[in-house]
Amino acid sequence: MATERIIQRLLARIDLRAIGARLDAALQPVEGLDVPGQVFLAREDEPARRGSVRSEFDRAIEEVLSEEEQEALFAEIGVVGTLERILGDDFRWEVRCGNPSSMVSGVWGMRSLVLGERGDFCLDDSDLDPEFPLFGAWAPADSQETDEAAFVETYVASWESMGLPPYRGQAADGPRDLILRGHERILPTERSWAYAVAEALAEEGSDWEEWLVPHVAETMSAPEGTVAAVLRAAAQGDLYEGTDEDTRHRLLREAYFALW
């Protein structure tokens, strides 16, 4: 009950627009996009100044709560729980990654949040002490087209820094169409797709043909023999020449996403 009273005080007094304004300096606009709003990425010229969502929220919380109240709040629901209560549905996973076969569990990925009229993308690495560094943004926050463009630009610019596929992770949940748009720029050639498939297959084990070939064949309405030949070649980092380029590319893409 005490925690709920503290939360209600925060909700009544915290200024999300002011927090967003303090993060403005960490962003630079992306030019040349045909969208109704504005897309931003984290500044490249001064990476050490990358905005920390947590730091700005810590600052805002300190202005509202006493030290005793802060300690009680964080002890009860933690940093992530506090942000989830303050932001509600506006603090959500966009891409959630993990290594389910690893002995060391872990979840990380890209979250979005809305601060006033702007939406932001940040890294959530909750198994560590999350700072929620800012990687991209869009405005106005209610523009779906601008939001989607910002998602793709942020993904392409920061997939390695955030540890998103194809960098690492055996499992990832997120909007496939937007992730695919990003991957088509990250993996611009068929051979790069073949290498990505090869790395995923290496993590999968020796029985991948038993389930992956029938799945891809059914999903893509393709002969199992063709699918098997394309994936066996890809497992060796090579390209199967016995089918046309478009078919091979579509099969590699479907296999790649199925391996998540």
N, C-alpha and C positions, 0 to 999 in steps of 0.2 A: 504494500500500500504506500509506504514511504517513497519507493522508487517511482510509482505512478504519479505522485504529487510532484516529484522533481521533474519528471518528464513533462507534465502539464505546464509547469513554470517555464521550462525551456521553450515549448511550443508557442507559448504566449509572447515570449520576449525575443527569441532569436530572429535575426534579420538575414534571411537567405540571400536577398539581393546584395546586401553589403558584403557577404562572404564571396559571392560571385564577382563583385567588382574588384575585390582585393586579389582575385586570381587572374584578372585581365592581363596583367603585365607578363604572365607566363605564356601567353598565346599570341600567335601571329596568323593573319588571315591567309586563306588559300585563294589565289586568284584564278580566273579563267573557267570556273565551274558554272554550268548552266542550271542554276537552282534559284528558287525564289528568295532564299535567305543567304546567310554567310556561314562558311565552314572555316574552322580554325584548327591549327595544329600547334603542339608545344614548340616553343621557340628553339631553333637549332643553334643560334649564335651564342647562347649562354645556357647550356644544358644544366649547369649547376643551379640555375634559378628555376628549374622545373617546379611548377606549382604543386603544393602538397595540400590535398583536400583535408586531410586529417589535421594538419597544423592550423589551417584557418578555422576549422570547427573547434579545435581545442581553444583557440584564442577567443572565439565567440562564446563558448561555454564558460570560460573563466570569467567573462564579463557578467554572466548571469548567476552563476552558482558559487557557493563557498567551496573551500577545499574539501570540507567534510562531505558536502553534497556530491561533489565530483567523485570522490573516492567511493562513496556508497553506490553511486550510479554505475561506475565502471566495474566495480566488484560484482554487481548483480547481473548486468547484461553485457558488459564489455564494450569495446569501441565500436565494433560492427553493429551490435545490437542497438547502441545509442543512435548511430546514423540511420539505421532502419526505422527506428521509432520517429525520429525527427522528419525524415524525408518520405516515409511511407512507400507507396507504390512507385514514387519517382526515383527510388534507389534500387536498381534491378540489375541482374546478371544479363549481359549481352552475349558473351562467349565464356562458357565455364569449362575448364580443362581439368584433366586428372590422369593418373596412371593406375588404373584399377588392378593391374597384375603386379604392381610393385609392392614389396614388403613395407615400404614407407608410404603411407597414405598422404595425399596432398590434393588440394583444390586451389586453383588460381584462375585468373582470367580477367576479362574486361567488363567493367560495370558502367552503367550510365546513371547520372543523377541530374536533377533539374534545380537550378539556382536562379530564381526569378525568371527572366525572359530567355535565359540561355540554358542549353543542355550540355553536359560535360561527359567525357569518357575518361575513366581512370583505371589503373591496375589495382586489382584486389589479390594480394598474396597472403591470405588470412592465416596460413600456417606460420608465418613470420609475424613481425609486429607491423601491421599494415600502415603505410603512410598514405596510400591511395594517390600516388603521383598522377598528375594530369597529363594526358596525351593528346586530347583533341576536344573539339566542342562544335556546337552549331547554334544558330539563332535565326529566327525565333524558335523556341523550344517546341512549339506545337506544329511546326512544319515537318510533316513526315518525309517529304522529298529531300529536304535539307538534312534531316536526321540520317537518312539512308546514305546520302552522299558523304556525310561526315564519318559515318561508320566505316565506309570503304576506304576513305583517305586515311583515317587513323589506323586501320588494320594494315594497310600497305606500308605506311610510314614506320609503324612501331611493332610489327609482329615479332621481331627478334627480341626487342627490349622487354616485351610483355610475356615472352615465352609461348606465343600462340602458334598453332600449326601453320606452316609445316616445320616450325623450329623444334618443338618438342611436344610431348603429350600423346598418349595412346587413345584418349577419348576427349571429345569436345562437343558441347551442345551450343547451338546458336542458329541464327537465321541462315540457312544453307544458301539461298540465292545471293545474299550480300557477301557471305564468306567466299562463294564461288567467284563473284566479281573481283574480290581482292586477290584470290589465288590466280586468276587469269593474268594479273599484272605481276604477281610475285614469281609465278612459274610461266614465263612467256613462251616457252618452246615445248614441243612434245617430249624431248629428251629430259627436260627438267621435271615434267610430270612423271616420266618413267622412273627417274631417280627417287622422287618422293614416294612412289608406290613401292619401290624396292626397299626403302628404309622402313616403311610401314610393314611390309611383309616379313622383314627380318625380325621385327618385334612380335610377329603373330605366331611363329612356330611352324612346324612342318606340315600341319594338316589343313592349311588355308584353302587348298584346292577343293576339299570336300564340301565346304559351305560357300566360299566366295564365288567360285565359278558358276554354280547354279543360280546364286542370287543375282549376279551381274547379268547373266544370260536372260533370266526371266524379266528383270527390271528393264533391260534395254532391248528385249525381243531379238536377241542375237544368238547364233548357234553356240553351244557350249564349247565345241572344238575351237572356234575362233577366239572366244573369250580366254580359254585355257592357253592358247598359243600366245596371245597378246600379253597375258600376265606372267607366263613363264619367261618370256623375253624380258619383260620389265624387271622381274626379280633378279635378272643378271645385269640390269642397267642398260638394256638394249631395247630396240624397237622391232617389233614383228612386221615384216614386209609383205605378208601374205594377205593384207586387207588394205582398204583405202585409208587415207590419212584422217578423214573426218570420223570414220567409224572407230579407228584406233584411239583417237583423242577422246571420244565420248566414253569408250570402255575404260580407259585409264582414269578418267575423272570419276566415273561411277565407282570403280574399285577403290579409289583413294578415299572417297567419302564413306564407303561401306566399311572400311577398315577402322573408322573412328568408333 
